Amino acid sequence: MWASITVITIYNGFVVWLIERPAHPELRGSMLHQIGVMLWLSFNTLFSLQGGKLHSNLSRMSVVVWLFVALVVIQTYTANLTSMLTVQRLEPAVTSVEELLKSNAAVGYCSGSYLEKYLVDVLRFPRANVKHYGSAEEYAQGFDKKEIAAAFIGTPLAKIFLAKYCKKFMQAGPTYNIGGFGFAFPRGSPLLASINEALLKVSENGTLVQLENKFIRQDKQCQDKDDEIHSLSPNGFRALFIITGGTSTIALIIYIFLYS
């Protein structure tokens, strides 16, 4: 985008410099001087040769169109920068268990999980405020229907849930280490040593992380979360660049045809 603006600005400045050169002695001189003046004129047309100082209608036509395009580009950049600086970030509505208890809010947990007993007996949620859900979709529906204010989910399901609904929900508060998953073998099983060795190996060599990244993929919209405010590209201004470049080219052709 910046390269496109630079090129079209220098080109328009060159056209104005060439057309106005016969009427302005300060635009003539050595080659190095003329190149410097032309580059300076490219970015200072509005201030250096405005109003009556432009002697040719051809240069006036080129400058007016370019100034209109420049105004649009500047306003767009300003709006885009403002959006980048003021974009709203997702913040949790509740940040602690204490807030949930004080507000008598309902919370969710996974059906068949040990979390129900933990929520009631340890965290002291009223049993009537504890609701069970069976899938990530049901959790999302519970939030959307205002049935629950928070959900207590086991780490594996929580990762799947957040990967799919990262734009609507986020993790808040502490992580509770209250249990986990294990493998049970008969006493004296010869598989125990091999399983322990295998689990240790996949944990140390990064295989677990690779598997998690492979099977718990973020939704495509979530992958673009950080790109909600896109950088400006020449594609959105292509028509304007063509118009101002075409206008300057027409002015240049007419000038060459009239004075050649």
C-alpha positions as CSV (number, residue, x, y, z in Angstrom):
1,M,0.0,0.0,0.0
2,W,2.8,2.4,0.9
3,A,4.7,1.5,-2.2
4,S,1.6,2.1,-4.4
5,I,1.0,5.5,-2.7
6,T,4.6,6.5,-3.3
7,V,4.6,5.5,-6.9
8,I,1.4,7.2,-7.8
9,T,2.4,10.4,-5.9
10,I,5.8,10.6,-7.7
11,Y,4.1,10.0,-11.0
12,N,1.5,12.7,-10.5
13,G,4.3,15.1,-9.2
14,F,6.3,14.3,-12.4
15,V,3.3,15.2,-14.6
16,V,2.6,18.4,-12.8
17,W,6.3,19.3,-12.8
18,L,6.6,18.7,-16.6
19,I,3.5,20.7,-17.4
20,E,4.3,23.6,-15.1
21,R,8.0,23.7,-15.9
22,P,7.8,26.3,-18.7
23,A,5.9,28.7,-16.5
24,H,8.1,28.4,-13.4
25,P,11.8,29.2,-13.6
26,E,12.4,27.6,-10.2
27,L,11.5,24.3,-11.7
28,R,14.4,24.5,-14.1
29,G,18.1,24.1,-13.6
30,S,20.6,21.3,-13.4
31,M,19.4,17.7,-13.7
32,L,20.1,17.0,-10.0
33,H,18.2,20.1,-9.0
34,Q,15.3,19.3,-11.2
35,I,15.1,15.7,-9.8
36,G,15.1,17.1,-6.3
37,V,12.4,19.7,-7.1
38,M,10.3,17.1,-8.8
39,L,10.4,14.7,-5.8
40,W,9.7,17.6,-3.5
41,L,6.8,18.8,-5.7
42,S,5.4,15.2,-5.7
43,F,4.6,15.4,-2.0
44,N,4.0,19.1,-1.7
45,T,1.7,19.9,-4.6
46,L,-1.1,21.2,-2.4
47,F,1.2,23.7,-0.6
48,S,3.7,24.7,-3.4
49,L,1.5,25.3,-6.4
50,Q,-2.0,25.7,-5.3
51,G,-4.7,28.0,-6.5
52,G,-3.5,30.6,-9.1
53,K,0.1,29.3,-9.1
54,L,-1.0,26.5,-11.4
55,H,-0.8,28.0,-14.9
56,S,-2.2,25.0,-16.8
57,N,-5.6,23.6,-16.7
58,L,-4.1,20.2,-17.4
59,S,-2.0,20.3,-14.2
60,R,-5.0,21.6,-12.3
61,M,-7.0,18.6,-13.5
62,S,-4.3,16.2,-12.4
63,V,-3.9,17.8,-9.0
64,V,-7.6,18.1,-8.2
65,V,-8.2,14.4,-8.8
66,W,-5.0,13.3,-6.9
67,L,-6.0,15.5,-3.9
68,F,-9.4,13.9,-3.8
69,V,-7.8,10.4,-3.8
70,A,-5.3,11.5,-1.2
71,L,-8.1,12.8,1.0
72,V,-9.9,9.4,0.8
73,V,-6.7,7.5,1.6
74,I,-5.9,9.7,4.6
75,Q,-9.4,9.4,6.0
76,T,-9.3,5.6,5.5
77,Y,-6.0,5.3,7.3
78,T,-7.3,7.4,10.1
79,A,-10.4,5.3,10.5
80,N,-8.4,2.1,10.4
81,L,-5.9,3.3,13.0
82,T,-8.7,4.4,15.3
83,S,-10.3,1.0,15.0
84,M,-7.0,-0.7,15.8
85,L,-6.6,1.5,18.9
86,T,-10.2,1.2,20.2
87,V,-11.1,-2.4,19.2
88,Q,-13.0,-4.1,22.0
89,R,-11.3,-7.1,23.7
90,L,-13.1,-10.0,25.1
91,E,-13.2,-9.8,28.9
92,P,-14.7,-12.2,31.3
93,A,-18.0,-11.3,32.9
94,V,-17.1,-13.2,36.1
95,T,-13.5,-13.5,37.4
96,S,-13.8,-15.6,40.5
97,V,-15.8,-18.3,42.3
98,E,-16.6,-15.8,45.1
99,E,-18.5,-13.5,42.6
100,L,-20.5,-16.5,41.4
101,L,-21.4,-17.5,44.9
102,K,-22.3,-13.9,46.0
103,S,-24.6,-13.5,42.9
104,N,-26.2,-16.9,43.4
105,A,-25.4,-17.7,39.8
106,A,-26.0,-21.0,38.1
107,V,-22.9,-22.9,36.8
108,G,-22.5,-25.9,34.5
109,Y,-20.4,-29.0,34.6
110,C,-19.9,-32.1,32.4
111,S,-22.5,-34.9,32.8
112,G,-21.1,-38.0,34.6
113,S,-18.1,-36.0,36.0
114,Y,-16.8,-35.9,39.5
115,L,-17.1,-32.1,39.3
116,E,-20.7,-32.1,40.6
117,K,-19.6,-33.4,44.0
118,Y,-16.7,-31.0,44.0
119,L,-18.8,-27.9,43.1
120,V,-21.4,-28.7,45.9
121,D,-19.2,-30.1,48.7
122,V,-16.0,-28.1,48.2
123,L,-16.9,-24.9,46.4
124,R,-20.3,-24.7,48.2
125,F,-22.5,-24.0,45.2
126,P,-26.2,-24.8,46.0
127,R,-27.2,-28.0,44.3
128,A,-30.0,-26.3,42.5
129,N,-27.5,-23.9,40.8
130,V,-25.4,-26.7,39.4
131,K,-26.5,-27.8,35.9
132,H,-25.1,-30.6,33.8
133,Y,-24.3,-30.6,30.1
134,G,-23.0,-33.3,27.8
135,S,-21.2,-31.5,25.0
136,A,-19.5,-28.3,24.0
137,E,-22.5,-27.3,22.0
138,E,-24.8,-27.7,25.0
139,Y,-22.5,-25.5,27.0
140,A,-22.7,-22.8,24.3
141,Q,-26.5,-23.0,24.3
142,G,-26.6,-22.8,28.0
143,F,-24.6,-19.6,27.9
144,D,-26.6,-18.1,25.1
145,K,-29.9,-18.8,26.9
146,K,-28.5,-17.3,30.1
147,E,-29.0,-20.6,32.0
148,I,-25.5,-20.4,33.4
149,A,-23.0,-17.7,34.2
150,A,-19.9,-20.0,34.1
151,A,-18.9,-23.5,33.4
152,F,-16.5,-25.8,35.2
153,I,-15.0,-28.1,32.5
154,G,-12.2,-30.7,32.6
155,T,-9.1,-29.6,30.8
156,P,-9.5,-31.8,27.6
157,L,-13.1,-30.7,27.0
158,A,-12.2,-27.1,27.9
159,K,-9.6,-27.0,25.2
160,I,-12.0,-28.3,22.7
161,F,-14.7,-25.9,23.8
162,L,-12.4,-22.8,23.7
163,A,-10.9,-23.9,20.4
164,K,-14.4,-23.9,18.8
165,Y,-15.9,-20.9,20.6
166,C,-12.9,-18.7,21.2
167,K,-14.7,-15.5,19.9
168,K,-17.5,-15.8,22.4
169,F,-16.0,-17.4,25.6
170,M,-12.7,-17.4,27.5
171,Q,-11.1,-19.0,30.5
172,A,-11.2,-17.0,33.7
173,G,-10.2,-17.6,37.3
174,P,-7.8,-20.2,38.7
175,T,-7.3,-23.8,37.5
176,Y,-8.1,-26.4,40.0
177,N,-6.0,-29.6,40.2
178,I,-8.5,-31.9,41.6
179,G,-8.1,-35.1,39.6
180,G,-7.0,-36.6,36.3
181,F,-7.1,-39.6,34.1
182,G,-5.2,-42.8,34.6
183,F,-4.7,-46.4,33.4
184,A,-5.7,-49.3,35.6
185,F,-3.9,-52.7,35.3
186,P,-4.1,-55.9,37.3
187,R,-1.6,-56.1,40.1
188,G,1.7,-57.4,38.7
189,S,0.8,-56.7,35.1
190,P,3.9,-56.8,32.8
191,L,2.4,-53.9,30.8
192,L,2.8,-51.3,33.6
193,A,6.5,-50.6,33.0
194,S,6.0,-50.4,29.2
195,I,3.1,-48.0,29.5
196,N,4.9,-45.8,32.0
197,E,7.9,-45.7,29.7
198,A,5.8,-44.9,26.6
199,L,3.8,-42.1,28.4
200,L,7.1,-40.5,29.7
201,K,8.6,-40.7,26.2
202,V,5.6,-39.0,24.3
203,S,5.5,-36.4,27.1
204,E,9.2,-35.5,26.8
205,N,9.6,-35.6,23.1
206,G,6.7,-33.2,22.3
207,T,4.4,-35.9,20.8
208,L,1.5,-35.0,23.1
209,V,1.7,-31.3,22.1
210,Q,1.7,-32.3,18.4
211,L,-1.3,-34.6,18.9
212,E,-3.2,-31.8,20.7
213,N,-2.4,-29.3,17.9
214,K,-3.5,-31.8,15.3
215,F,-6.8,-33.0,16.8
216,I,-7.9,-29.9,18.8
217,R,-7.9,-27.4,16.0
218,Q,-9.3,-23.9,16.4
219,D,-12.2,-22.9,14.3
220,K,-11.2,-21.0,11.2
221,Q,-12.8,-17.8,12.5
222,C,-10.8,-18.2,15.7
223,Q,-7.6,-18.5,13.7
224,D,-8.3,-15.1,12.2
225,K,-9.1,-13.6,15.7
226,D,-6.0,-11.4,15.7
227,D,-6.7,-10.2,12.2
228,E,-10.1,-8.7,12.8
229,I,-8.6,-5.3,11.9
230,H,-6.9,-5.9,8.6
231,S,-4.1,-3.9,7.2
232,L,-5.1,-1.7,4.2
233,S,-4.1,-3.1,0.8
234,P,-4.0,-1.6,-2.7
235,N,-7.0,-3.8,-3.7
236,G,-9.4,-1.5,-2.0
237,F,-8.0,1.6,-3.6
238,R,-7.3,0.1,-7.1
239,A,-10.1,2.1,-8.8
240,L,-9.0,5.4,-7.2
241,F,-5.4,4.8,-8.2
242,I,-6.4,4.0,-11.7
243,I,-8.6,7.1,-11.9
244,T,-5.8,9.5,-10.7
245,G,-3.1,7.8,-12.7
246,G,-5.3,7.8,-15.8
247,T,-6.2,11.5,-15.3
248,S,-2.5,12.4,-15.1
249,T,-1.7,10.2,-18.1
250,I,-4.4,11.9,-20.1
251,A,-3.1,15.3,-19.1
252,L,0.4,14.3,-20.0
253,I,-0.6,13.0,-23.4
254,I,-2.6,16.1,-24.2
255,Y,0.4,18.3,-23.1
256,I,2.8,16.3,-25.3
257,F,0.4,16.4,-28.2
258,L,-0.1,20.2,-27.9
259,Y,3.5,21.2,-27.3
260,S,5.5,18.6,-29.2
